[in-house]
């Protein structure tokens, strides 16, 4: 191992980091480095990391990497009527 990695480990242990925090620091750093090496190609980065592209995107959002958040998908099936709209239409028809 490189001395800088050993120093990082010592720093984490001496400053009372929880294991989960240390894992997050390492994971974020690796994801950022792989994305730089793949010129931001998320599909290629996911392959290098050995994870699914959706997992990579979720982690990027979690760690604030890349600046883009995925658009939320609408609930229900495409083209399906939402319950409030259907109820409003029924009330209008009953009047």
C-alpha positions as CSV (number, residue, x, y, z in Angstrom):
1,X,0.0,0.0,0.0
2,X,1.1,3.5,-0.7
3,X,2.2,5.5,2.4
4,X,-0.6,8.1,1.7
5,X,-3.2,5.4,2.1
6,X,-1.7,4.3,5.3
7,X,-1.7,7.9,6.5
8,X,-5.4,8.1,5.6
9,X,-6.2,5.0,7.6
10,X,-4.3,6.4,10.6
11,X,-6.1,9.7,10.3
12,X,-9.5,8.0,10.2
13,X,-8.8,5.8,13.2
14,X,-7.2,8.6,15.2
15,X,-10.1,11.0,14.6
16,X,-12.9,8.6,15.5
17,X,-14.5,8.1,12.1
18,X,-17.2,5.4,12.0
19,X,-16.6,2.6,9.6
20,X,-19.6,3.7,7.5
21,X,-18.1,7.2,7.1
22,X,-14.7,5.8,6.0
23,X,-16.4,3.5,3.5
24,X,-18.3,6.5,2.1
25,X,-15.2,8.6,1.8
26,X,-13.4,5.8,-0.1
27,X,-16.4,4.9,-2.3
28,X,-16.9,8.5,-3.3
29,X,-13.2,9.0,-4.1
30,X,-13.1,5.8,-6.2
31,X,-16.3,6.7,-8.1
32,X,-15.0,10.2,-8.9
33,X,-11.6,8.9,-10.1
34,X,-13.2,6.2,-12.3
35,X,-15.6,8.8,-13.8
36,X,-12.6,11.1,-14.6
37,X,-10.7,8.2,-16.3
38,X,-13.8,7.3,-18.4
39,X,-14.4,10.9,-19.3
40,X,-17.7,10.9,-17.5
41,X,-19.0,7.8,-19.3
42,X,-21.3,6.3,-16.7
43,X,-21.9,3.0,-18.4
44,X,-18.1,2.5,-18.8
45,X,-17.5,3.6,-15.2
46,X,-20.1,1.1,-13.9
47,X,-18.4,-1.7,-15.8
48,X,-15.0,-0.7,-14.4
49,X,-16.5,-0.6,-10.9
50,X,-18.3,-3.9,-11.3
51,X,-21.7,-2.4,-10.5
52,X,-25.0,-1.8,-12.4
53,X,-25.3,1.6,-14.1
54,X,-28.4,2.4,-12.0
55,X,-26.4,1.7,-8.8
56,X,-23.7,4.0,-10.0
57,X,-26.3,6.8,-10.7
58,X,-27.9,6.3,-7.2
59,X,-24.4,6.6,-5.6
60,X,-23.6,9.7,-7.6
61,X,-26.8,11.3,-6.4
62,X,-26.1,10.2,-2.9
63,X,-22.6,11.7,-2.9
64,X,-23.4,14.7,-5.0
65,X,-21.2,13.7,-7.9
66,X,-22.0,14.9,-11.4
67,X,-24.4,17.6,-10.6
68,X,-27.4,15.9,-12.2
69,X,-30.3,14.4,-10.4
70,X,-32.4,11.8,-12.1
71,X,-35.9,13.0,-13.0
72,X,-38.5,11.3,-10.8
73,X,-40.8,8.9,-12.7
74,X,-44.5,9.5,-12.4
75,X,-46.4,7.1,-10.2
76,X,-48.5,4.5,-11.9
77,X,-48.6,3.3,-15.5
78,X,-48.0,5.7,-18.4
79,X,-51.2,7.3,-19.5
80,X,-53.1,6.0,-16.5
81,X,-55.4,8.5,-14.9
82,X,-54.6,9.7,-11.4
83,X,-57.1,9.1,-8.7
84,X,-57.7,12.8,-7.9
85,X,-58.4,13.6,-11.5
86,X,-60.8,10.7,-11.9
87,X,-62.6,11.6,-8.7
88,X,-63.0,15.3,-9.8
89,X,-64.4,14.1,-13.2
90,X,-67.0,11.8,-11.4
91,X,-68.0,14.7,-9.1
92,X,-68.5,17.0,-12.1
93,X,-70.5,14.4,-14.0
94,X,-72.8,13.8,-10.9
95,X,-73.7,17.6,-10.6
